[in-house]
Amino acid sequence: MIQLHGTPRSGNTHKVRMALTFLGLPWNEQPTDAAARKSDAFRALTPMAQIPFFIDGDFHLRDSQAILAYLAARHRPGDWDGYTAEERGEIGVWLSHAANEIANGPATLRLARQFDILIAEAHAQAVTARFLPVIEAHLAQRRWLVGDRLTIADLAVSPYLALAGEADIDLADWPAIGEWTDRIAALPGFPAMPGWPAAKGAD
Ligand SMILES: N[C@@H](CCC(=O)N[C@@H](CS)C(=O)NCC(=O)O)C(=O)O
């Protein structure tokens, strides 16, 4: 059975948790808090010693974006990772934003506020201020980041924006982003996480 190492409040883990749940795959979660990540056993599994860490039989994979790409290729080719070269390119843009602007912007601001981690506050604020208007304008015109359906772009980008309140970012200022994260939280079977509940109407 698939094993996912993570913690309940890790947005990066939640990307994979959403994918596994929406796919309806059998899987279990291995709680891997900061102390467990420092253990020799975990370091032996994955040299970055980060979560999410994913095990599917003999196959091991780190990095939330990479795990989403693997799951899409294996279980929802085309639908989740793009049918055309154009869609694949556009999905790649958002996966890169997840690993760069979101990780270094809103996710970093949340680390400082929720986990007392020292950050370069001005840089994280500047990255956030540059990125949020871009995705807000994009989502004001459409329901999903790429195409007219959920893809791994939405799964990769959404958690740290849904958790923006925990970074002292008010989503009331970014209505299209808020409506989109609500749309994801209303999908059938959406797995809630602390700070991101299922939306009304979701099962
Ligand atoms: N690029 C990685 C980043 C993963 C990451 O930063 N994970 C955090 C928890 S959400 C972590 O393990 N932090 C502990 C550390 O970096 O030592 C991904 O997208 O999965």
The ligand as an SDF file (V2000), in Angstrom:
LIG
                    3D

 20 19  0  0  0  0  0  0  0  0999 V2000
   10.1250   21.1100   -2.3800 N   0  0  0  0  0  0  0  0  0  0  0  0
    9.5770   20.3120   -1.3120 C   0  0  0  0  0  0  0  0  0  0  0  0
    9.6030   21.1060   -0.0200 C   0  0  0  0  0  0  0  0  0  0  0  0
    9.1420   20.2610    1.1340 C   0  0  0  0  0  0  0  0  0  0  0  0
    9.2160   20.9920    2.4460 C   0  0  0  0  0  0  0  0  0  0  0  0
    9.7030   22.1210    2.5430 O   0  0  0  0  0  0  0  0  0  0  0  0
    8.7000   20.3250    3.4780 N   0  0  0  0  0  0  0  0  0  0  0  0
    8.7440   20.8650    4.8060 C   0  0  0  0  0  0  0  0  0  0  0  0
    7.4240   20.5970    5.5380 C   0  0  0  0  0  0  0  0  0  0  0  0
    6.0280   21.2610    4.6860 S   0  0  0  0  0  0  0  0  0  0  0  0
    9.8480   20.1860    5.5680 C   0  0  0  0  0  0  0  0  0  0  0  0
   10.0110   18.9830    5.4920 O   0  0  0  0  0  0  0  0  0  0  0  0
   10.6190   20.9730    6.3040 N   0  0  0  0  0  0  0  0  0  0  0  0
   11.6750   20.4930    7.1230 C   0  0  0  0  0  0  0  0  0  0  0  0
   13.0200   20.7070    6.5180 C   0  0  0  0  0  0  0  0  0  0  0  0
   13.1270   21.2770    5.4180 O   0  0  0  0  0  0  0  0  0  0  0  0
   13.9850   20.3070    7.1530 O   0  0  0  0  0  0  0  0  0  0  0  0
    8.1560   19.8780   -1.6490 C   0  0  0  0  0  0  0  0  0  0  0  0
    7.4700   20.5970   -2.4040 O   0  0  0  0  0  0  0  0  0  0  0  0
    7.7310   18.8240   -1.2010 O   0  0  0  0  0  0  0  0  0  0  0  0
  1  2  1  0
  2  3  1  0
  2 18  1  0
  3  4  1  0
  4  5  1  0
  5  6  2  0
  5  7  1  0
  7  8  1  0
  8  9  1  0
  8 11  1  0
  9 10  1  0
 11 12  2  0
 11 13  1  0
 13 14  1  0
 14 15  1  0
 15 16  2  0
 15 17  1  0
 18 19  2  0
 18 20  1  0
M  END
$$$$
